[in-house]
Amino acid sequence: MKMASSIQELIERAHAAQKTIEYWSQEKVDQMVAAVGWELYKEENAVKCAELAVKETKMGVYEDKLLKHRKKTLGTLRDLQGVKTVGVIELDEAKGLMKIAKPVGVVAAITPITNPTSTPASNGLSILKTRNACIISAHPSAHKTVEFTVNLMRAGLKKGGAPADLMQLVAESTKEKTQELMAAADLVVATGSGALVKAAYSSGTPAYGVGAGNAVIIVDETADIADAAKKIFLSKTFDNATSCSTENSLVIQESVRDDLIAALKSHGGYLCTAEEKAQLKETLWPDGEHLNPEIVARPILTIAEMAGLKVPEETTFIMVEGDETVENDLYAAEKLSAVVRLWSYNNFSEAIDYVERITRKCGYGHSCGIHSTNDEHIMELAIKCHVSRMMVCQPQCYANSGNYDNGMPFTMTLGCGTWGGNISSENITWKSFLNTTWVSRPITLVIPDEIEIFGKFLNT
């Protein structure tokens, strides 16, 4: 791909390409999306994406990167299949209303280092399905990986008879260029740090951002302990915990605490002593405030060695507990590593209080989960906790962003609502990249019934 020399040139190319497909039929759009999707999903291409991602970023696990890339690509395509994004997409004859889909134009997509292939794939397919152009700004430490992914998409666009410039990449991403891109685009979708999301919302361009992750999971006395432990292990260790949805804290009913810890140990969980917890803390937060970037998504044995911990070779994740309050405990925050904090409770109201306090400290609005067969507990948590998504008896990082065994929409961009400083509390999908024109026709006069509306307050 020949890189544009400036942000302005990228924008001009993108607008020209987008205008080419603005009035395409649904059939042509769907063929284009399928062609791009196949280039991304094709095994040899997906393998290269995963290899590049691990080699360049030094984060995550090759097998998990490969699985994530292919699953998010195929899952997104499944969600897009049969969806109307051209012409009339909704008709309500009783109200005389018709909605017509329109593209938003040029989307600036800011891509994180943690998911440099699956995020462009998932967002990019949705952006193309809605007849938009996309310009990606990659994290500098993942640029080659993102460039390879973008070139796959450009090849798919050509095969689908569409302009390759519908998908472009900033040649050398810098903070200044990213800000310039966000200001010049028609819409921004920002997946990354809190500072990045704040910059997106401050760019003057409409934006979808993602709040901080820090999933808190309750395990109550009715849970299937063996099932819960296995799912927590699978999610906590997937891709070395690169996901913002991975279990960061477990809030455990006191009566099942020992059983759960024993079950977690059977999956390679290692419970730190108080002394080891202090050593690990110095490694995770060397300055006592900011997470050490050198530990992010690194193998847990590497992190243990950095902290001077002598853990068994079969260790897959580390558990810590302690007496600090939520507000004063660094372990209550997002750790971006296979480290999980354990908390205990007696009454279920205490568990909900833990979820609220932990997510208020970090991850407010993002997500929580519960392992339980008590419907009252499940509903109480769903009603009282300020999160945008809650998984029941599922591995959190598999489920939040869409899985084949649940109905969550596939995405790599998770809105956190106003709680997390975001405009949306939904999984960001194709719906987020559409404008709609409402067409209204006159209908038979319908006058509201004052008695029905005001009831006993009428004439008081």
C-alpha positions as CSV (number, residue, x, y, z in Angstrom):
1,M,0.0,0.0,0.0
2,K,1.4,3.4,-1.0
3,M,1.1,5.6,2.1
4,A,-0.4,9.1,1.8
5,S,2.0,11.8,2.6
6,S,-0.4,13.7,4.9
7,I,-3.6,13.4,6.9
8,Q,-5.3,15.7,4.4
9,E,-4.4,13.4,1.5
10,L,-5.7,10.4,3.4
11,I,-9.0,12.2,4.1
12,E,-9.4,13.3,0.4
13,R,-8.7,9.7,-0.8
14,A,-11.2,8.3,1.7
15,H,-13.9,10.8,0.8
16,A,-13.4,10.1,-2.9
17,A,-13.6,6.3,-2.3
18,Q,-16.7,6.6,-0.1
19,K,-18.5,8.6,-2.7
20,T,-17.9,5.8,-5.2
21,I,-19.9,3.3,-3.1
22,E,-22.4,5.7,-1.5
23,Y,-25.3,4.6,-3.8
24,W,-24.3,1.0,-4.2
25,S,-27.0,-1.7,-3.9
26,Q,-27.2,-3.9,-0.9
27,E,-26.0,-6.8,-3.0
28,K,-22.8,-5.1,-4.1
29,V,-22.1,-3.9,-0.6
30,D,-22.5,-7.4,0.8
31,Q,-20.2,-8.9,-1.9
32,M,-17.6,-6.3,-1.0
33,V,-17.9,-7.2,2.7
34,A,-17.7,-10.9,2.0
35,A,-14.5,-10.4,-0.1
36,V,-12.8,-8.4,2.6
37,G,-14.0,-10.8,5.3
38,W,-12.5,-13.8,3.4
39,E,-9.1,-12.2,3.1
40,L,-9.1,-11.6,6.8
41,Y,-10.4,-15.0,7.7
42,K,-8.4,-17.1,5.3
43,E,-6.2,-19.4,7.4
44,E,-2.8,-18.5,6.0
45,N,-3.6,-14.8,6.4
46,A,-4.9,-15.2,9.9
47,V,-1.9,-17.2,10.9
48,K,0.4,-14.4,9.6
49,C,-1.7,-11.8,11.5
50,A,-1.3,-13.7,14.8
51,E,2.4,-14.3,14.2
52,L,3.1,-10.6,13.5
53,A,1.0,-9.5,16.5
54,V,2.9,-11.5,19.0
55,K,6.3,-10.9,17.4
56,E,5.9,-7.1,17.1
57,T,4.0,-6.3,20.3
58,K,5.6,-9.0,22.5
59,M,2.1,-9.4,24.0
60,G,-0.3,-12.3,24.2
61,V,-0.3,-15.9,23.0
62,Y,0.0,-16.9,19.3
63,E,-2.7,-19.6,19.5
64,D,-5.1,-17.2,21.3
65,K,-4.4,-14.3,18.9
66,L,-5.2,-16.7,16.0
67,L,-8.4,-17.9,17.6
68,K,-9.5,-14.3,18.5
69,H,-8.8,-12.9,15.0
70,R,-10.7,-15.7,13.2
71,K,-13.6,-15.8,15.6
72,K,-14.1,-12.0,15.7
73,T,-14.0,-11.9,11.9
74,L,-16.4,-14.7,11.4
75,G,-18.7,-13.7,14.2
76,T,-18.9,-10.1,12.9
77,L,-19.7,-11.4,9.4
78,R,-22.4,-13.6,10.9
79,D,-24.0,-10.6,12.6
80,L,-23.8,-8.6,9.4
81,Q,-25.3,-11.4,7.2
82,G,-28.8,-10.4,5.9
83,V,-28.7,-7.0,7.6
84,K,-30.1,-4.1,5.6
85,T,-27.8,-1.0,5.5
86,V,-29.0,0.4,2.2
87,G,-32.2,2.2,1.4
88,V,-35.3,1.6,3.5
89,I,-34.3,-0.2,6.7
90,E,-37.5,0.4,8.7
91,L,-41.2,1.0,7.8
92,D,-44.0,1.7,10.2
93,E,-47.1,2.2,8.1
94,A,-49.4,2.9,11.2
95,K,-47.3,5.9,12.1
96,G,-46.5,6.8,8.5
97,L,-42.8,6.6,9.2
98,M,-39.9,5.3,7.0
99,K,-36.2,5.2,7.8
100,I,-33.5,5.3,5.2
101,A,-29.9,4.3,5.9
102,K,-27.1,6.7,5.0
103,P,-23.3,6.4,5.6
104,V,-21.6,8.7,8.0
105,G,-18.6,9.3,5.7
106,V,-15.0,8.8,6.8
107,V,-14.4,7.0,10.1
108,A,-11.2,7.5,12.0
109,A,-10.5,4.2,13.9
110,I,-7.8,4.3,16.6
111,T,-6.5,0.8,17.2
112,P,-4.9,-0.6,20.4
113,I,-1.7,-2.5,20.8
114,T,-3.5,-5.3,22.5
115,N,-5.6,-6.3,19.6
116,P,-3.9,-5.0,16.4
117,T,-5.6,-7.4,14.0
118,S,-9.0,-8.3,15.5
119,T,-10.0,-4.7,16.2
120,P,-9.4,-3.5,12.6
121,A,-11.2,-6.6,11.3
122,S,-14.3,-6.3,13.5
123,N,-14.6,-2.5,13.2
124,G,-13.6,-2.4,9.6
125,L,-16.2,-4.9,8.4
126,S,-19.0,-3.0,10.1
127,I,-17.7,0.3,8.7
128,L,-17.7,-1.1,5.2
129,K,-21.1,-2.7,5.6
130,T,-22.5,0.8,6.2
131,R,-20.8,2.2,3.1
132,N,-18.2,4.2,4.9
133,A,-14.5,4.7,4.4
134,C,-12.1,4.0,7.3
135,I,-8.7,5.5,8.2
136,I,-6.8,3.6,10.9
137,S,-4.3,5.1,13.3
138,A,-2.2,2.2,14.8
139,H,-0.3,2.1,18.0
140,P,3.4,2.7,17.0
141,S,4.4,-0.7,18.6
142,A,1.9,-2.6,16.4
143,H,2.2,-0.6,13.2
144,K,3.6,-3.4,11.0
145,T,0.9,-5.8,12.2
146,V,-1.9,-3.3,11.5
147,E,-0.4,-2.5,8.1
148,F,-0.5,-6.1,7.1
149,T,-4.1,-6.4,8.3
150,V,-5.1,-3.2,6.4
151,N,-3.4,-4.5,3.2
152,L,-5.4,-7.7,3.5
153,M,-8.6,-5.6,3.6
154,R,-7.5,-3.5,0.7
155,A,-6.8,-6.7,-1.3
156,G,-10.3,-7.8,-0.5
157,L,-11.8,-4.5,-1.5
158,K,-10.2,-4.8,-4.9
159,K,-11.5,-8.4,-5.3
160,G,-15.0,-7.1,-4.4
161,G,-14.8,-4.4,-7.0
162,A,-14.5,-1.5,-4.5
163,P,-11.9,1.2,-4.2
164,A,-9.0,0.1,-2.0
165,D,-8.9,3.6,-0.4
166,L,-12.0,2.7,1.5
167,M,-9.5,1.3,4.0
168,Q,-6.3,3.3,4.7
169,L,-3.6,3.6,7.4
170,V,-1.7,6.5,8.8
171,A,1.9,6.0,7.7
172,E,3.5,7.0,11.0
173,S,1.1,7.4,13.9
174,T,2.0,10.1,16.3
175,K,-0.1,11.8,19.0
176,E,-0.3,14.9,16.8
177,K,-1.3,13.0,13.6
178,T,-3.9,11.0,15.5
179,Q,-5.4,14.2,16.8
180,E,-5.3,15.7,13.3
181,L,-7.0,12.6,11.9
182,M,-9.8,12.7,14.6
183,A,-10.5,16.3,14.0
184,A,-10.7,15.9,10.2
185,A,-12.9,12.7,10.1
186,D,-16.7,12.5,10.2
187,L,-16.7,10.0,13.1
188,V,-14.2,8.6,15.5
189,V,-14.1,5.1,17.1
190,A,-11.4,5.0,19.7
191,T,-10.3,1.8,21.4
192,G,-7.4,2.3,23.8
193,S,-6.3,4.1,26.9
194,G,-8.5,6.5,28.9
195,A,-6.3,9.4,27.7
196,L,-6.9,8.4,24.1
197,V,-10.7,8.2,24.6
198,K,-10.7,11.6,26.3
199,A,-8.8,13.0,23.3
200,A,-11.3,11.5,20.9
201,Y,-14.2,13.2,22.8
202,S,-12.2,16.4,22.8
203,S,-11.5,16.3,19.0
204,G,-14.6,18.2,18.0
205,T,-15.8,15.2,16.0
206,P,-18.6,12.8,17.1
207,A,-16.9,9.8,18.7
208,Y,-17.4,6.4,20.2
209,G,-15.0,5.7,23.0
210,V,-14.4,2.8,25.3
211,G,-14.1,3.2,29.1
212,A,-11.6,1.4,31.2
213,G,-12.2,-2.3,31.8
214,N,-12.0,-4.1,35.1
215,A,-14.5,-6.9,35.3
216,V,-15.6,-8.0,38.7
217,I,-17.1,-11.5,39.0
218,I,-19.4,-12.8,41.9
219,V,-19.4,-16.4,42.8
220,D,-22.2,-17.2,45.2
221,E,-23.1,-20.2,47.2
222,T,-25.3,-21.7,44.5
223,A,-22.6,-21.7,41.8
224,D,-21.3,-24.9,40.1
225,I,-17.8,-24.4,41.6
226,A,-16.0,-26.7,39.1
227,D,-17.7,-25.0,36.2
228,A,-17.0,-21.5,37.5
229,A,-13.4,-22.3,38.2
230,K,-12.8,-23.6,34.7
231,K,-14.4,-20.7,33.0
232,I,-12.6,-18.2,35.2
233,F,-9.3,-19.9,34.4
234,L,-10.0,-20.0,30.6
235,S,-10.9,-16.3,30.6
236,K,-8.2,-15.1,32.9
237,T,-5.4,-16.7,31.0
238,F,-6.7,-16.2,27.4
239,D,-4.1,-14.2,25.4
240,N,-2.2,-13.4,28.6
241,A,-5.2,-11.3,29.8
242,T,-5.0,-8.7,27.0
243,S,-8.7,-8.3,27.1
244,C,-10.3,-5.4,29.1
245,S,-13.0,-7.9,29.9
246,T,-10.9,-10.4,31.7
247,E,-11.7,-11.3,35.4
248,N,-9.8,-8.8,37.5
249,S,-11.5,-9.4,40.8
250,L,-13.5,-12.4,42.2
251,V,-16.1,-11.6,44.9
252,I,-16.7,-15.0,46.6
253,Q,-19.3,-16.1,49.1
254,E,-17.5,-17.1,52.3
255,S,-19.0,-20.5,52.5
256,V,-17.6,-21.6,49.1
257,R,-14.4,-19.6,49.2
258,D,-12.1,-22.5,50.1
259,D,-13.7,-24.8,47.5
260,L,-13.4,-22.3,44.8
261,I,-9.7,-21.5,45.6
262,A,-9.0,-25.3,45.6
263,A,-10.7,-25.6,42.2
264,L,-8.8,-22.6,40.8
265,K,-5.5,-24.2,42.0
266,S,-6.4,-27.3,40.1
267,H,-6.2,-25.2,36.9
268,G,-2.8,-23.8,37.8
269,G,-3.9,-20.9,40.0
270,Y,-1.2,-19.8,42.6
271,L,-2.3,-18.1,45.8
272,C,0.3,-15.6,47.0
273,T,1.4,-15.2,50.6
274,A,1.2,-11.7,52.1
275,E,4.9,-11.3,51.5
276,E,4.7,-12.5,47.9
277,K,1.7,-10.2,47.3
278,A,3.8,-7.2,48.4
279,Q,6.7,-8.2,46.1
280,L,4.3,-8.6,43.2
281,K,2.8,-5.2,43.9
282,E,6.2,-3.5,43.6
283,T,6.6,-5.1,40.2
284,L,3.1,-4.3,38.9
285,W,3.1,-0.7,40.2
286,P,6.8,0.3,40.6
287,D,5.9,4.0,41.3
288,G,3.0,3.0,43.6
289,E,0.5,4.4,41.1
290,H,0.9,3.5,37.4
291,L,0.8,-0.1,36.0
292,N,4.2,-1.2,34.7
293,P,3.9,-1.5,30.9
294,E,6.6,-4.2,31.0
295,I,4.2,-6.7,32.6
296,V,1.2,-6.0,30.3
297,A,0.0,-9.3,28.6
298,R,3.3,-11.0,29.5
299,P,3.5,-14.7,30.4
300,I,2.6,-15.2,34.1
301,L,5.9,-17.0,34.8
302,T,7.8,-14.1,33.4
303,I,5.9,-11.7,35.7
304,A,6.6,-14.0,38.6
305,E,10.3,-14.1,37.8
306,M,10.4,-10.3,37.6
307,A,8.8,-10.1,41.0
308,G,11.2,-12.7,42.5
309,L,8.4,-15.2,43.2
310,K,9.2,-18.9,43.2
311,V,6.0,-20.4,41.7
312,P,5.5,-23.9,40.3
313,E,6.2,-24.3,36.6
314,E,2.5,-25.3,36.0
315,T,1.3,-21.9,37.3
316,T,-1.2,-20.3,34.8
317,F,-2.4,-17.3,36.9
318,I,-1.8,-15.7,40.2
319,M,-4.3,-15.0,43.0
320,V,-3.9,-12.4,45.7
321,E,-6.0,-11.5,48.7
322,G,-5.7,-9.1,51.6
323,D,-7.3,-6.7,54.1
324,E,-7.0,-3.4,52.3
325,T,-10.1,-1.5,51.5
326,V,-11.2,-1.3,47.8
327,E,-10.3,2.4,47.6
328,N,-6.8,1.9,48.9
329,D,-5.9,-1.3,47.1
330,L,-4.1,-1.1,43.8
331,Y,-5.0,-4.7,43.1
332,A,-8.7,-3.6,42.8
333,A,-7.8,-1.9,39.5
334,E,-7.3,-3.3,36.1
335,K,-4.1,-5.3,35.9
336,L,-3.8,-6.4,32.2
337,S,-2.1,-9.6,33.4
338,A,-3.0,-13.0,34.6
339,V,-3.4,-11.7,38.2
340,V,-6.7,-11.8,40.0
341,R,-7.7,-10.2,43.3
342,L,-10.0,-12.3,45.7
343,W,-12.6,-10.7,48.0
344,S,-15.0,-12.5,50.3
345,Y,-18.5,-11.6,51.4
346,N,-21.3,-13.1,53.7
347,N,-24.5,-11.3,52.6
348,F,-25.3,-10.8,48.9
349,S,-25.7,-7.0,49.5
350,E,-22.0,-7.0,50.4
351,A,-21.1,-8.6,47.1
352,I,-23.0,-5.9,45.1
353,D,-21.3,-3.2,47.2
354,Y,-17.9,-4.7,46.2
355,V,-18.8,-4.7,42.5
356,E,-20.0,-1.0,42.8
357,R,-16.9,0.2,44.7
358,I,-14.4,-1.8,42.6
359,T,-15.8,-0.6,39.3
360,R,-16.1,3.0,40.6
361,K,-12.4,2.9,41.3
362,C,-11.7,1.5,37.8
363,G,-14.0,0.1,35.1
364,Y,-17.2,2.0,36.0
365,G,-19.9,1.1,33.4
366,H,-17.9,-1.6,31.7
367,S,-18.9,-5.1,32.9
368,C,-19.4,-7.6,35.6
369,G,-20.4,-11.2,35.9
370,I,-21.9,-13.8,38.2
371,H,-21.7,-17.5,38.7
372,S,-25.0,-18.4,40.3
373,T,-28.2,-20.4,39.9
374,N,-30.1,-18.0,42.1
375,D,-32.4,-16.0,39.8
376,E,-33.0,-13.4,42.6
377,H,-29.3,-12.8,43.0
378,I,-28.9,-12.5,39.2
379,M,-31.7,-10.0,38.9
380,E,-30.6,-8.0,41.9
381,L,-27.1,-7.6,40.5
382,A,-28.5,-6.7,37.1
383,I,-30.7,-4.0,38.5
384,K,-28.4,-2.4,41.0
385,C,-24.9,-2.5,39.3
386,H,-23.9,0.3,37.0
387,V,-22.4,-1.7,34.2
388,S,-23.2,-2.0,30.5
389,R,-23.0,-5.8,30.2
390,M,-23.3,-8.6,32.7
391,M,-22.4,-12.2,32.0
392,V,-24.1,-15.1,33.8
393,C,-22.1,-18.3,34.2
394,Q,-19.8,-17.5,31.3
395,P,-16.0,-16.8,30.8
396,Q,-16.1,-13.0,30.9
397,C,-13.6,-12.1,28.1
398,Y,-15.0,-14.8,25.8
399,A,-18.6,-13.6,26.3
400,N,-18.6,-9.8,26.6
401,S,-17.8,-9.0,23.0
402,G,-19.8,-11.8,21.4
403,N,-19.5,-15.6,21.5
404,Y,-21.1,-18.4,19.6
405,D,-22.9,-19.6,22.7
406,N,-24.5,-16.3,23.6
407,G,-26.4,-13.5,21.9
408,M,-24.0,-10.6,22.5
409,P,-23.1,-8.7,19.3
410,F,-19.6,-9.4,18.1
411,T,-17.3,-6.4,18.4
412,M,-13.9,-5.4,19.8
413,T,-15.2,-2.0,21.0
414,L,-17.3,-2.0,24.2
415,G,-19.2,1.2,25.2
416,C,-19.5,1.9,28.9
417,G,-22.3,4.5,28.9
418,T,-22.2,7.7,30.8
419,W,-20.8,5.8,33.8
420,G,-17.6,5.3,31.9
421,G,-17.6,8.7,30.1
422,N,-18.9,7.1,26.9
423,I,-21.8,8.1,24.6
424,S,-23.0,4.5,24.2
425,S,-23.5,1.6,26.6
426,E,-23.8,-0.9,23.8
427,N,-21.3,-3.1,21.9
428,I,-20.3,-0.9,19.0
429,T,-21.5,-2.5,15.8
430,W,-22.7,-1.6,12.3
431,K,-25.6,0.3,13.9
432,S,-23.1,2.8,15.2
433,F,-21.8,3.7,11.7
434,L,-25.1,4.7,10.1
435,N,-27.0,8.0,9.8
436,T,-30.8,7.7,9.2
437,T,-33.2,9.9,7.4
438,W,-36.7,9.8,8.8
439,V,-39.5,10.2,6.2
440,S,-42.9,11.1,7.6
441,R,-46.3,10.9,5.8
442,P,-49.5,12.2,7.3
443,I,-51.8,9.8,9.2
444,T,-55.2,9.8,10.6
445,L,-55.5,12.4,13.5
446,V,-54.7,10.9,16.9
447,I,-55.5,13.1,19.8
448,P,-54.2,12.0,23.3
449,D,-56.7,11.1,25.9
450,E,-56.2,13.6,28.9
451,I,-57.9,11.2,31.4
452,E,-55.7,8.3,30.4
453,I,-52.5,10.4,30.6
454,F,-53.1,12.4,33.8
455,G,-55.4,10.0,35.6
456,K,-56.2,11.1,39.2
457,F,-54.1,14.2,38.8
458,L,-56.5,15.7,36.3
459,N,-58.2,18.9,37.5
460,T,-56.4,18.8,40.9
